[in-house]
Amino acid sequence: MNLDPDLEWKVVDDKGFNTHVGPMLHARSDDTWYGSIQLSDHHINLGGVCHGAVYMALADVTMGIAALQLSEWRQCATIDFQAQFMAAAKKGQTLLCAAILNRAVGDLVFMQAEIWAEGRQCAHSSAIWKVLERA
């Protein structure tokens, strides 16, 4: 899986926590949401590979943007998050996250995401968002 240059890639808002993990990019194509991070020194753990928290943050942000769009920009909160790590990515590689909607029912949004680097799947995540009342 590679970054599709035909998609309209935008920088994820770089406020708060995202400033520590990013910069991240996001895009959408029909029923798939994408996120991306170029791995640099601050993404690498003591073992010399991408820290698992980076995978989780990229998946959470990518699926979270999808939940926001699906809920017509109502505030959403992650209420469950599961991650499985499958392969290590290295400094200089680009992580690409692809997220899809499993189901939206009532005020809950169920999603899953895969993260890839250089043709290898590195992680899989699933999560549930609660759509909150409008302020």
LUMVEX-838802 format. One record per residue: residue number from 1; x, y, z of N, C-alpha, C, O in turn; residue in three letters. Coordinates in Angstrom, 2 decimals. Layout:
REC   vomi        nu        nv        nw       cau       cav       caw        cu        cv        cw        ou        ov        ow   tilum
REC    NUM         X         Y         Z         X         Y         Z         X         Y         Z         X         Y         Z     ALA
...
This chain:
REC   vomi        nu        nv        nw       cau       cav       caw        cu        cv        cw        ou        ov        ow   tilum
REC      1      0.85     -1.16      0.00      0.00      0.00      0.00      0.90      1.23      0.00      1.84      1.33      0.80     MET
REC      2      0.62      2.18     -0.90      1.40      3.40     -1.02      0.50      4.62     -0.96     -0.71      4.51     -1.18     ASN
REC      3      1.08      5.78     -0.66      0.32      7.02     -0.68     -0.20      7.25     -2.09      0.57      7.23     -3.05     LEU
REC      4     -1.48      7.48     -2.22     -2.09      7.73     -3.52     -1.96      9.23     -3.81     -2.60     10.04     -3.14     ASP
REC      5     -1.16      9.61     -4.80     -0.97     11.04     -5.09     -2.24     11.70     -5.64     -2.32     12.93     -5.68     PRO
REC      6     -3.22     10.91     -6.06     -4.45     11.49     -6.58     -5.42     11.91     -5.48     -6.40     12.61     -5.75     ASP
REC      7     -5.16     11.48     -4.25     -6.02     11.88     -3.14     -5.65     13.29     -2.68     -4.54     13.75     -2.91     LEU
REC      8     -6.59     13.95     -2.04     -6.34     15.28     -1.50     -5.81     15.14     -0.07     -6.59     15.09      0.88     GLU
REC      9     -4.49     15.08      0.07     -3.84     14.91      1.37     -3.79     16.25      2.09     -3.42     17.27      1.51     TRP
REC     10     -4.16     16.24      3.37     -4.14     17.43      4.21     -3.34     17.13      5.47     -3.27     15.99      5.91     LYS
REC     11     -2.75     18.17      6.06     -2.03     18.02      7.31     -3.06     17.95      8.44     -3.98     18.76      8.50     VAL
REC     12     -2.88     16.97      9.33     -3.73     16.86     10.51     -3.44     18.05     11.42     -2.28     18.45     11.58     VAL
REC     13     -4.47     18.61     12.01     -4.33     19.74     12.93     -3.21     19.44     13.91     -3.22     18.42     14.60     ASP
REC     14     -2.24     20.34     13.98     -1.06     20.08     14.81     -1.12     20.78     16.16     -0.17     21.45     16.57     ASP
REC     15     -2.24     20.61     16.83     -2.39     21.16     18.18     -2.37     20.00     19.18     -2.69     18.86     18.84     LYS
REC     16     -2.00     20.30     20.41     -2.05     19.31     21.47     -1.16     18.11     21.20     -0.04     18.25     20.73     GLY
REC     17     -1.69     16.94     21.50     -0.93     15.69     21.41     -0.35     15.47     20.01      0.76     14.96     19.87     PHE
REC     18     -1.09     15.85     18.98     -0.63     15.60     17.61      0.71     16.27     17.30      1.43     15.81     16.42     ASN
REC     19      1.06     17.33     18.02      2.36     17.97     17.79      3.50     17.06     18.20      4.61     17.18     17.67     THR
REC     20      3.26     16.15     19.12      4.31     15.24     19.59      4.49     14.04     18.66      5.58     13.47     18.59     HIS
REC     21      3.45     13.67     17.96      3.50     12.48     17.12      3.75     12.84     15.66      4.42     12.09     14.95     VAL
REC     22      3.23     13.94     15.22      3.24     14.31     13.81      4.58     14.77     13.29      5.61     14.61     13.94     GLY
REC     23      4.53     15.35     12.12      3.30     15.70     11.42      2.64     14.48     10.78      3.30     13.54     10.34     PRO
REC     24      1.30     14.52     10.74      0.50     13.47     10.11     -0.28     14.08      8.96     -0.62     15.26      8.97     MET
REC     25     -0.54     13.25      7.97     -1.39     13.64      6.85     -2.64     12.77      6.87     -2.62     11.67      7.41     LEU
REC     26     -3.74     13.28      6.27     -4.94     12.45      6.14     -5.62     12.74      4.81     -5.47     13.82      4.23     HIS
REC     27     -6.36     11.74      4.34     -7.11     11.85      3.08     -8.27     10.86      3.14     -8.34     10.00      4.02     ALA
REC     28     -9.18     11.01      2.17    -10.32     10.09      2.09    -10.58      9.73      0.63    -10.44     10.55     -0.27     ARG
REC     29    -10.96      8.47      0.44    -11.35      7.98     -0.87    -12.57      7.10     -0.69    -12.47      5.99     -0.17     SER
REC     30    -13.72      7.59     -1.12    -14.97      6.86     -0.98    -15.18      6.40      0.46    -15.41      7.23      1.34     ASP
REC     31    -15.10      5.09      0.72    -15.38      4.57      2.05    -14.12      4.19      2.83    -14.20      3.40      3.77     ASP
REC     32    -12.98      4.74      2.45    -11.72      4.48      3.16    -11.09      5.82      3.55    -11.01      6.75      2.75     THR
REC     33    -10.64      5.87      4.80     -9.92      7.04      5.31     -8.46      6.65      5.45     -8.15      5.52      5.83     TRP
REC     34     -7.56      7.58      5.14     -6.13      7.31      5.18     -5.42      8.28      6.11     -5.83      9.43      6.25     TYR
REC     35     -4.35      7.80      6.72     -3.46      8.63      7.51     -2.04      8.22      7.20     -1.79      7.10      6.77     GLY
REC     36     -1.10      9.13      7.42      0.29      8.84      7.10      1.23      9.61      8.01      0.95     10.74      8.41     SER
REC     37      2.35      8.98      8.34      3.45      9.60      9.08      4.76      9.16      8.44      4.96      7.98      8.16     ILE
REC     38      5.65     10.11      8.23      7.03      9.82      7.81      7.83      9.63      9.09      7.94     10.55      9.90     GLN
REC     39      8.41      8.44      9.29      9.10      8.13     10.54     10.44      8.85     10.65     11.27      8.81      9.74     LEU
REC     40     10.64      9.50     11.79     11.91     10.19     12.06     12.37      9.80     13.47     11.77      8.94     14.11     SER
REC     41     13.43     10.42     13.94     14.05     10.06     15.22     13.06      9.96     16.37     13.15      9.04     17.18     ASP
REC     42     12.11     10.90     16.46     11.23     10.91     17.63     10.15      9.83     17.59      9.35      9.73     18.53     HIS
REC     43     10.10      9.02     16.54      9.15      7.91     16.44      9.79      6.57     16.83      9.09      5.56     16.91     HIS
REC     44     11.09      6.56     17.05     11.84      5.32     17.20     12.03      4.97     18.68     12.31      5.84     19.50     ILE
REC     45     11.86      3.67     19.01     12.02      3.21     20.39     13.47      2.81     20.67     14.33      2.94     19.80     ASN
REC     46     13.72      2.31     21.88     15.08      1.91     22.26     15.61      0.74     21.42     16.82      0.54     21.33     LEU
REC     47     14.71     -0.02     20.80     15.11     -1.13     19.95     15.48     -0.70     18.54     15.89     -1.53     17.73     GLY
REC     48     15.33      0.59     18.23     15.71      1.10     16.92     14.63      1.01     15.86     14.91      1.20     14.68     GLY
REC     49     13.39      0.72     16.28     12.28      0.63     15.33     11.12      1.51     15.81     11.17      2.06     16.91     VAL
REC     50     10.11      1.63     15.00      8.95      2.46     15.34      8.31      2.01     16.65      8.04      0.83     16.85     CYS
REC     51      8.06      2.97     17.53      7.40      2.68     18.81      5.95      2.30     18.54      5.29      2.91     17.69     HIS
REC     52      5.44      1.30     19.24      4.06      0.85     19.06      3.03      1.95     19.27      1.97      1.94     18.65     GLY
REC     53      3.34      2.90     20.15      2.41      4.00     20.40      2.22      4.86     19.16      1.17      5.49     19.01     ALA
REC     54      3.20      4.91     18.27      3.06      5.68     17.02      2.01      5.01     16.13      1.16      5.68     15.55     VAL
REC     55      2.08      3.67     16.02      1.06      2.95     15.26     -0.33      3.26     15.83     -1.27      3.56     15.09     TYR
REC     56     -0.43      3.18     17.15     -1.72      3.38     17.80     -2.24      4.80     17.60     -3.42      5.01     17.34     MET
REC     57     -1.35      5.79     17.73     -1.76      7.18     17.54     -2.22      7.42     16.11     -3.24      8.09     15.89     ALA
REC     58     -1.49      6.89     15.12     -1.88      7.07     13.72     -3.23      6.43     13.45     -4.08      7.02     12.79     LEU
REC     59     -3.45      5.22     13.96     -4.73      4.54     13.76     -5.86      5.31     14.45     -6.93      5.49     13.88     ALA
REC     60     -5.62      5.76     15.69     -6.65      6.47     16.44     -7.03      7.78     15.75     -8.21      8.11     15.64     ASP
REC     61     -6.04      8.52     15.29     -6.32      9.79     14.61     -7.05      9.54     13.29     -8.02     10.24     12.98     VAL
REC     62     -6.60      8.56     12.52     -7.23      8.27     11.22     -8.68      7.83     11.41     -9.58      8.34     10.74     THR
REC     63     -8.91      6.88     12.31    -10.28      6.43     12.56    -11.10      7.53     13.22    -12.31      7.63     12.98     MET
REC     64    -10.47      8.34     14.05    -11.17      9.45     14.71    -11.66     10.48     13.72    -12.77     11.00     13.86     GLY
REC     65    -10.85     10.79     12.71    -11.28     11.72     11.65    -12.48     11.12     10.92    -13.43     11.84     10.59     ILE
REC     66    -12.44      9.82     10.67    -13.58      9.16     10.02    -14.83      9.26     10.89    -15.91      9.58     10.38     ALA
REC     67    -14.69      9.00     12.18    -15.84      9.09     13.09    -16.42     10.50     13.10    -17.64     10.67     13.11     ALA
REC     68    -15.56     11.50     13.11    -16.03     12.89     13.06    -16.82     13.16     11.78    -17.90     13.74     11.83     LEU
REC     69    -16.29     12.73     10.66    -16.98     12.96      9.39    -18.30     12.21      9.33    -19.31     12.74      8.87     GLN
REC     70    -18.29     10.96      9.80    -19.51     10.16      9.78    -20.59     10.70     10.71    -21.78     10.50     10.47     LEU
REC     71    -20.18     11.39     11.77    -21.14     11.93     12.74    -21.50     13.39     12.43    -22.08     14.09     13.26     SER
REC     72    -21.15     13.83     11.24    -21.42     15.21     10.81    -20.73     16.21     11.74    -21.32     17.22     12.13     GLU
REC     73    -19.49     15.91     12.08    -18.59     16.79     12.84    -19.03     16.99     14.29    -18.68     18.00     14.90     TRP
REC     74    -19.78     16.05     14.84    -20.07     16.08     16.28    -18.86     15.52     17.01    -18.15     14.67     16.48     ARG
REC     75    -18.63     15.99     18.20    -17.50     15.51     18.98    -17.64     14.02     19.24    -18.73     13.52     19.52     GLN
REC     76    -16.52     13.30     19.13    -16.50     11.86     19.35    -15.39     11.52     20.34    -14.37     12.21     20.42     CYS
REC     77    -15.60     10.44     21.10    -14.59      9.98     22.04    -14.32      8.50     21.80    -15.25      7.71     21.66     ALA
REC     78    -13.04      8.13     21.76    -12.67      6.73     21.66    -13.03      6.04     22.98    -12.57      6.46     24.04     THR
REC     79    -13.86      4.99     22.90    -14.23      4.29     24.14    -13.66      2.88     24.20    -13.70      2.24     25.25     ILE
REC     80    -13.12      2.40     23.09    -12.45      1.10     23.07    -11.43      1.13     21.94    -11.71      1.65     20.87     ASP
REC     81    -10.26      0.56     22.19     -9.21      0.53     21.17     -8.40     -0.74     21.35     -7.91     -1.02     22.45     PHE
REC     82     -8.27     -1.52     20.29     -7.48     -2.76     20.31     -6.42     -2.65     19.22     -6.69     -2.15     18.13     GLN
REC     83     -5.22     -3.13     19.50     -4.14     -3.10     18.51     -3.34     -4.38     18.55     -3.06     -4.93     19.62     ALA
REC     84     -2.97     -4.85     17.38     -2.08     -5.98     17.24     -0.90     -5.52     16.38     -1.08     -4.95     15.31     GLN
REC     85      0.33     -5.79     16.87      1.53     -5.40     16.17      2.08     -6.61     15.43      2.18     -7.70     15.99     PHE
REC     86      2.43     -6.42     14.16      2.81     -7.54     13.31      4.22     -7.44     12.73      4.85     -8.46     12.47     MET
REC     87      4.71     -6.22     12.52      6.04     -6.03     11.94      6.56     -4.67     12.37      5.80     -3.77     12.71     ALA
REC     88      7.88     -4.54     12.35      8.51     -3.29     12.76      8.80     -2.41     11.53      9.26     -2.90     10.50     ALA
REC     89      8.53     -1.12     11.69      8.91     -0.14     10.67     10.13      0.61     11.20     10.38      0.65     12.40     ALA
REC     90     10.89      1.20     10.27     12.15      1.84     10.63     12.16      3.32     10.26     11.37      3.78      9.44     LYS
REC     91     13.07      4.04     10.89     13.26      5.46     10.59     13.41      5.65      9.08     14.10      4.88      8.41     LYS
REC     92     12.76      6.67      8.56     12.82      6.97      7.13     11.68      6.36      6.34     11.37      6.82      5.24     GLY
REC     93     11.03      5.33      6.88      9.90      4.73      6.19      8.64      5.57      6.42      8.56      6.35      7.37     GLN
REC     94      7.68      5.39      5.55      6.40      6.06      5.69      5.36      5.06      6.15      5.19      4.01      5.53     THR
REC     95      4.67      5.38      7.24      3.54      4.56      7.67      2.30      5.04      6.95      2.07      6.24      6.83     LEU
REC     96      1.51      4.10      6.46      0.24      4.43      5.82     -0.86      3.64      6.51     -0.80      2.41      6.60     LEU
REC     97     -1.85      4.35      7.00     -2.99      3.74      7.69     -4.21      3.81      6.78     -4.49      4.86      6.19     CYS
REC     98     -4.94      2.72      6.65     -6.20      2.69      5.91     -7.28      2.23      6.88     -7.19      1.15      7.46     ALA
REC     99     -8.31      3.06      7.06     -9.39      2.77      8.01    -10.72      2.65      7.28    -10.99      3.38      6.33     ALA
REC    100    -11.55      1.72      7.76    -12.89      1.55      7.18    -13.92      1.46      8.31    -13.61      1.08      9.44     ILE
REC    101    -15.12      1.81      7.96    -16.25      1.71      8.87    -16.76      0.27      8.87    -17.02     -0.29      7.81     LEU
REC    102    -16.89     -0.31     10.05    -17.54     -1.61     10.16    -19.04     -1.44     10.29    -19.83     -2.11      9.62     ASN
REC    103    -19.42     -0.49     11.18    -20.85     -0.29     11.43    -21.03      0.97     12.27    -20.21      1.27     13.14     ARG
REC    104    -22.08      1.69     12.00    -22.48      2.82     12.84    -23.90      2.52     13.30    -24.79      2.29     12.48     ALA
REC    105    -24.10      2.51     14.61    -25.43      2.21     15.15    -25.66      3.13     16.35    -24.85      3.19     17.27     VAL
REC    106    -26.77      3.84     16.31    -27.07      4.77     17.39    -25.97      5.80     17.50    -25.64      6.47     16.52     GLY
REC    107    -25.39      5.94     18.70    -24.31      6.90     18.89    -22.93      6.23     18.95    -22.00      6.78     19.54     ASP
REC    108    -22.81      5.03     18.35    -21.55      4.29     18.33    -21.07      4.10     16.90    -21.85      3.82     15.99     LEU
REC    109    -19.76      4.24     16.71    -19.12      4.04     15.41    -18.03      2.99     15.60    -17.11      3.17     16.39     VAL
REC    110    -18.14      1.89     14.87    -17.19      0.77     14.94    -16.30      0.81     13.70    -16.80      0.82     12.57     PHE
REC    111    -14.98      0.82     13.91    -14.06      0.93     12.78    -12.90     -0.05     12.94    -12.67     -0.60     14.02     MET
REC    112    -12.18     -0.25     11.83    -10.94     -1.00     11.88     -9.93     -0.34     10.95    -10.29      0.35     10.00     GLN
REC    113     -8.65     -0.57     11.24     -7.58      0.05     10.45     -6.40     -0.90     10.33     -6.14     -1.73     11.21     ALA
REC    114     -5.70     -0.75      9.22     -4.44     -1.47      8.99     -3.36     -0.43      8.77     -3.60      0.62      8.17     GLU
REC    115     -2.15     -0.72      9.26     -1.02      0.16      9.03      0.06     -0.63      8.29      0.40     -1.76      8.64     ILE
REC    116      0.58      0.01      7.25      1.57     -0.61      6.37      2.81      0.27      6.27      2.72      1.49      6.41     TRP
REC    117      3.96     -0.35      6.01      5.21      0.36      5.70      5.97     -0.47      4.68      6.28     -1.64      4.93     ALA
REC    118      6.26      0.13      3.55      7.02     -0.54      2.48      6.50     -1.93      2.15      7.27     -2.89      2.08     GLU
REC    119      5.19     -2.04      1.94      4.60     -3.29      1.50      4.37     -4.33      2.59      3.91     -5.43      2.29     GLY
REC    120      4.69     -4.01      3.85      4.48     -4.96      4.95      3.44     -4.40      5.89      3.48     -3.23      6.27     ARG
REC    121      2.49     -5.26      6.26      1.53     -4.83      7.27      2.21     -4.85      8.62      2.77     -5.86      9.04     GLN
REC    122      2.15     -3.70      9.31      2.82     -3.55     10.61      1.87     -3.70     11.78      2.26     -4.16     12.85     CYS
REC    123      0.60     -3.31     11.59     -0.34     -3.34     12.71     -1.77     -3.40     12.19     -2.05     -3.05     11.05     ALA
REC    124     -2.65     -3.87     13.07     -4.09     -3.88     12.82     -4.76     -3.33     14.07     -4.37     -3.68     15.18     HIS
REC    125     -5.76     -2.49     13.89     -6.48     -1.92     15.03     -7.98     -1.98     14.78     -8.44     -1.96     13.65     SER
REC    126     -8.71     -2.03     15.88    -10.16     -1.85     15.82    -10.53     -0.95     16.99     -9.88     -0.96     18.03     SER
REC    127    -11.57     -0.17     16.80    -11.94      0.79     17.83    -13.42      1.13     17.74    -14.07      0.93     16.71     ALA
REC    128    -13.93      1.65     18.86    -15.31      2.11     18.93    -15.29      3.55     19.40    -14.59      3.90     20.35     ILE
REC    129    -16.08      4.39     18.72    -16.24      5.79     19.12    -17.65      6.02     19.59    -18.61      5.48     19.04     TRP
REC    130    -17.78      6.84     20.62    -19.09      7.31     21.07    -19.25      8.72     20.54    -18.40      9.58     20.75     LYS
REC    131    -20.35      8.94     19.83    -20.67     10.27     19.33    -21.37     11.01     20.46    -22.37     10.55     21.00     VAL
REC    132    -20.81     12.16     20.82    -21.32     12.94     21.94    -22.38     13.94     21.48    -22.49     14.24     20.29     LEU
REC    133    -23.14     14.45     22.41    -24.16     15.44     22.10    -23.51     16.72     21.60    -22.39     17.05     21.97     GLU
REC    134    -24.24     17.42     20.75    -23.74     18.72     20.29    -23.65     19.67     21.48    -24.50     19.65     22.37     ARG
REC    135    -22.62     20.50     21.47    -22.42     21.46     22.56    -23.44     22.59     22.48    -23.44     23.49     23.32     ALA
